Amino acid sequence: MTPVASAAASTEPVLQVRDVQAHFRTHHFGVSRDVRAVDGVTFDVRRNEIYGLAGESSSGKTTLIKTIAGAIKPPLEVVGGSIRFSFLPDYPGLHAAPPEVLERVRWRHLSYVMQGSMNVLNPMRRVIDTFRDFAWRHIGGSRRAFEERVADHVSRVRLDPAVLRAYPHELSGGMRQRVTIALATICKPEFIIADEPTTALDVIVQKDVLGMIRGIQREMGSSVLFVTHDMGVHAHLTDRLGIMYGGRLVEEAPTPEVFARPLHPYTTYLIGSLPRIGDDTPRKSLEGSPPNLADPPPGCRFHPRCPLAMDICSRQVPPMVETLPGHRVACHAVNPGAAA
Ligand SMILES: Nc1ncnc2c1ncn2[C@@H]1O[C@H](COP(=O)(O)OP(=O)(O)OP(=O)(O)O)[C@@H](O)[C@H]1O
């Protein structure tokens, strides 16, 4: 693997998401339902950075990355916006690209690490066969040279190359997750999408796997879109962080800035609810429940739960404003007059 200079993340976007809307649309017995799971999301992921997406359950994180990954199946529909990758500039999203283009792009330019490694590992086949299926056509060369490269690569994620001859069920959860990281990185893709990849692992293995993702990303200079509800993981791993609430992005900033200076009241709550060593004061809980995205509240979707809510909040959607350099937030209380 060729090391790539990796000081600060460059500002050039590899992914440009613009006003994306993805809804679950169902029609049962003459009744139509439109769940606005992703409703107007705009952000960039730059070259050589780990961009985190956070937010509580049902905020739309998984739907957003499924949409970005082109994994759109009914009832999910992309109803607006565009998702442009630098390596696929001619299509407004993977969902709009023909299958032969996707074949070319997947694993080579874009790969995934998902929760539950069994999704990608075929339980009936040895691990090496999965590597052959996904990566050989991109890497080429003789079978022997390919297998040597795979063996070398799995040792980088601290696995004994003997795992390549094993069936997935013979490996522990942590080992399987390392195998999926090795699979996702063997072709040195420019972009890696990771959805809660460590959530099912115990804390020690989780730390190890996160360190590995960071190490490989730095070395390859690739970009990672990393989704987890775990703010502690974001604090340790991501470079920039987007906070989702009710299908929308409500705040975005470099990760240390989000933790040091959260501006949106929802982000303040998320950070305030993190446990701290030596601090026994009870954590603040948030009144109310997440919005019903089939019938979301008008204006700011957070207003029914917001301690700072004003009259305008129930009437107008707050625009996302760059309130401080590199720090965007969508809140009428933080940016008074911005909606005018
Ligand atoms: N197949 C589906 N049909 C209808 N609505 C759905 C479907 N899948 C998800 N939703 C709805 O879309 C919204 C966003 O869900 P999503 O899973 O994207 O959120 P999330 O932030 O990833 O949550 P979690 O962390 O629990 O996975 C929720 O209101 C959810 O109920």
The ligand as an SDF file (V2000), in Angstrom:
LIG
                    3D

 31 33  0  0  0  0  0  0  0  0999 V2000
  -39.0570    0.5580    5.3790 N   0  0  0  0  0  0  0  0  0  0  0  0
  -39.5350    1.6530    5.9520 C   0  0  0  0  0  0  0  0  0  0  0  0
  -40.7920    2.0630    5.7170 N   0  0  0  0  0  0  0  0  0  0  0  0
  -41.2920    3.1950    6.2680 C   0  0  0  0  0  0  0  0  0  0  0  0
  -40.5770    3.9960    7.1040 N   0  0  0  0  0  0  0  0  0  0  0  0
  -39.3150    3.6420    7.3850 C   0  0  0  0  0  0  0  0  0  0  0  0
  -38.7230    2.4610    6.8340 C   0  0  0  0  0  0  0  0  0  0  0  0
  -37.4280    2.3690    7.3170 N   0  0  0  0  0  0  0  0  0  0  0  0
  -37.2370    3.4500    8.1080 C   0  0  0  0  0  0  0  0  0  0  0  0
  -38.3680    4.2110    8.1550 N   0  0  0  0  0  0  0  0  0  0  0  0
  -38.5490    5.4730    8.9010 C   0  0  0  0  0  0  0  0  0  0  0  0
  -37.5960    6.4290    8.4410 O   0  0  0  0  0  0  0  0  0  0  0  0
  -37.1770    7.2620    9.5080 C   0  0  0  0  0  0  0  0  0  0  0  0
  -35.6700    7.3230    9.5700 C   0  0  0  0  0  0  0  0  0  0  0  0
  -35.1730    6.0250    9.9280 O   0  0  0  0  0  0  0  0  0  0  0  0
  -33.6200    5.6510    9.8720 P   0  0  0  0  0  0  0  0  0  0  0  0
  -33.5020    4.1790   10.1170 O   0  0  0  0  0  0  0  0  0  0  0  0
  -33.0210    6.2140    8.6530 O   0  0  0  0  0  0  0  0  0  0  0  0
  -33.0650    6.4450   11.1360 O   0  0  0  0  0  0  0  0  0  0  0  0
  -31.6940    6.2520   11.9060 P   0  0  0  0  0  0  0  0  0  0  0  0
  -31.2920    7.6240   12.3520 O   0  0  0  0  0  0  0  0  0  0  0  0
  -30.7280    5.5050   11.0810 O   0  0  0  0  0  0  0  0  0  0  0  0
  -32.1290    5.4020   13.1540 O   0  0  0  0  0  0  0  0  0  0  0  0
  -31.4190    4.0910   13.7800 P   0  0  0  0  0  0  0  0  0  0  0  0
  -30.1640    4.6010   14.4490 O   0  0  0  0  0  0  0  0  0  0  0  0
  -32.4540    3.5940   14.7440 O   0  0  0  0  0  0  0  0  0  0  0  0
  -31.1770    3.1570   12.6320 O   0  0  0  0  0  0  0  0  0  0  0  0
  -37.8490    6.7160   10.7710 C   0  0  0  0  0  0  0  0  0  0  0  0
  -38.9980    7.5050   11.0250 O   0  0  0  0  0  0  0  0  0  0  0  0
  -38.2360    5.3160   10.3870 C   0  0  0  0  0  0  0  0  0  0  0  0
  -39.3770    4.8930   11.0920 O   0  0  0  0  0  0  0  0  0  0  0  0
  1  2  1  0
  2  3  1  0
  2  7  2  0
  3  4  2  0
  4  5  1  0
  5  6  2  0
  6  7  1  0
  6 10  1  0
  7  8  1  0
  8  9  2  0
  9 10  1  0
 10 11  1  0
 11 12  1  0
 11 30  1  0
 12 13  1  0
 13 14  1  0
 13 28  1  0
 14 15  1  0
 15 16  1  0
 16 17  2  0
 16 18  1  0
 16 19  1  0
 19 20  1  0
 20 21  2  0
 20 22  1  0
 20 23  1  0
 23 24  1  0
 24 25  2  0
 24 26  1  0
 24 27  1  0
 28 29  1  0
 28 30  1  0
 30 31  1  0
M  END
$$$$
